[in-house]
Amino acid sequence: MKPLIRLPNSTSRLRPTSTAPSSTSTTASPPPHRHRLSKDNDDNFVALLNDIVRSKQSWNLALNNPFISTSLNPRHIERFIIQNQQDSRLALRFFNFLGLHRNFHHSTMSFCIMVHSLVQSNFYWPASSLLQTLLQRKEDPSSIFESLFDSYKRFNFCSAYAFDLLIQSYVQNRKVLDSVVIVKLMKGCNVFPEVRTFSAVLHGLVKVRQFNMVISLFDELFSGSGLQPDVYVYSALVRSLCELKEYDRAMEVMSWVEKNCKLNVVIYNVLIHGLCKGGRVFEAVDIKKTLGFKGLGADVVTYCTLLLGLCRVEEFGIAREWVEEMLDLGLVPSEEAISNVVDGLRRKGNAGSAYVLLDKVGRFGTMPNLFVCNATIHSLCKDGKLDEANSLFGKMNEMGLLVNDITYNIIIDSFCKRGKMDEAFSVFDKMLNVGIKPTVYPYNILISGQCKLGKLNAAGSLFVKMNDKGLTPTVVTYTSLIDGYCKKGEVNKALRLHHEMTGKGISPNVRTFTALISGFCRANMMAEASQLFNEMVEMKIIPNEVTYNVLIEGSCNEGNVARAFQLLDEMVKKGLVPDTYTYRPLITGLCSMGRASEAKAFVDDLLKEHHELNELCYSALLHGYCKEGRLKDALSACGEMVKRGIAMDLICYAILVHGILKQNDTKLLISIFKEMLSQGLKPDGVMYTNMIDMYGKAGNLEMAISHWDIMVSEGCIPSVVTYTAMINGLCKAGIVEKAEILCKEMLISGLIPNEITYGCFLDHLTKEGNMEEAMQLHQAMLKGFLANTITYNMLIRGFCKFGQIQEAARVLVEMTDNGIFPDCISYSTIIYECCRRGDFQGAFRLWESMLTQNLKPDAVAYNLLIYRCCVAGELNKAFKLHEDMDRRGLKLTRATYACLHQTCFTGSLSPTSS
């Protein structure tokens, strides 16, 4: 049932102050019976005490008299205090002396009479202190009140303020419920506390959340009493009603207050706080807007309360406007308020706005707390606003905010993620210089940053330093290093680190295993990757989406698309959600095997199941179609892509352009370029390079040079790859002089030709039979560490082409001596020349040597040797080679099959077929 609030009448009733209440107006019980000595004896003894107190003799010495010490009792002290009301200070000194130095136990009545006497002399502080001492006895509040009221009535004290002091003492001692007992006993005796004392009781009840008691006590004291509450009493009442969510009743009270009380902003702040806490923020805002019409102005509390309320309902934009209004009025928000607004803007993705606001309040000498500042710096760093983050970092120092290691780590991490390692180390050094002892965390950040840039030696040095400083590497430390080595192809080093960490008792996590699995997949070591995956599962470490994505991509790259789809099914069964990083390699895998139609069917199934695909997935499908020469299907897929709201990017257009160039459809190429331009896209260096390469290889040098000129005029700077593509086209066309000029131009522009660039010249020389020049160029490449298996194969091909088989064999030996290993093509080229000359023994010696080197002959090598065996009538060798070829999963070409078939039936080849 709701408590009833009876608002008082406008007439006031005075509390008794000058005379004690009449016996007819009190309900207090009569004082208890006291055992008395004769009145004369008491009077004589009290007179003796008065003489002692006023004499120059030591009080302690006088009270050592056996008669006095044995006769003194609380009754004498009570009478002594009454007789000395005009000198209450002296009475208090004697009262305290007895308690402190004679261990005399004063009665509660003595305390009460002393308090009344002090109040009557306007000594309020000593009176209050005396009451605090009395409360330490932990007597029942009603018993203390009985003595206080009895003494007040019996001795006709003119001021009732002692009751107020007693109530205030209870409130100050956090015994507000005991103060309520006193208030109710006073009302029963028709004595009322001052309004401000009653206000203290109500606010004390509010603090202990006794809101219903506030309302009932208000009704009980002010209903029909004639007492007039002030605005502070009403503020406690309004606060209680709001806490009980009785907002309508709170508004009724406010309406009455506005008509009958002198207003101030405090009670409005209480109402605004209550409404904000209840989520009725915009009602609170409306109340604030009316303050001006009432002659009041909003203060800092008003604004800060509204700011916190707006933040509670996530209206951070409006809150920011209110902060700016405050600043315009010269009011500075509290740390709590500005912290909430800034943090709210940051969490909503408006780190820039948060920083601007923070900068404004900083000029007024205030800042959010350290947590919010650190979080804002982190958000600014995530948004790439490093200048603002550094500026805020500087302001924190200027404002005296104690920047901690977390602040420094956020800045260091941001620089590392952007590859700005010099700046990261600069901040790290600053942290050390200000005396902050680094933990393992900044070292982990720096090691991760170096690993991502491939600077593994630098990362290793940091690893050693942190160990030297007594910091124990964590799983994060090892995982960063393992991931770095795996990405650089140094899987063995990564495995050594893995064994080291487990040897130290550091358990690998899912990221550690994923990094290692990724390393194996990159190295085409899928068996090892699968074994590690099984080991991970056995250790109860649950693979995540990234783990499966890595394995799926590895399987697709190996050509085992079936296994990749098995992994997809497995991850879905485990409740993991595939994404575009999962689907893209599957689409690519199908397309790389010439199964673009299956890839399209897979894409359609995904779209039917409402899976999100991006431009990377579609670019894989486009590449598959163009690879199969299905340009029409590729264009159709582009149309479908655009319909689904997926924008074509440069990669998609580059794939289309490549496909169009293969089909030499100039009209379509122009159309695609127009479409690109209409989408605001321009061909980049990669696309131009691809076009120059395609035209060069097709022998269309005019178009290649034309696109080179366009590329340069568009401001695209040719790269090493672009120069190499142009040089290759020129060399193939026999325009070597111009190719050499281009190579010199390349050097002047600061680009260093690579092995492919020099390979273009080497290829031309070997084809033209200029073997001496070719060998000179190759020696120069060898000295520059640019020689490789491909360049050696060019030399072998050149010597074989011009019948210098011995030189070719010598080159084969030389490349091994130089630490460059021959491949299947190296051997097959010489084998072909041996067969062509009829030197089958030499051919088979080379074949056996190739197998000894653990080189697996490809289908071209098998077809070549089988064909030559058939021509020579070596059927047994031909069939043996065919069986071996079959075991390896390789197939005969139609020509080789026809040759083998004809030889089986006729025993020899016809001249025509030969």
Order of alpha helices (4+ residues) and beta strands (2+ residues): alpha-alpha-alpha-alpha-alpha-alpha-alpha-alpha-alpha-alpha-alpha-alpha-alpha-alpha-alpha-alpha-alpha-alpha-alpha-alpha-alpha-alpha-alpha-alpha-alpha-alpha-alpha-alpha-alpha-alpha-alpha-alpha-alpha-alpha-alpha-alpha-alpha-alpha-alpha-alpha-alpha-alpha-alpha-alpha-alpha-alpha-alpha-alpha-alpha-alpha-alpha
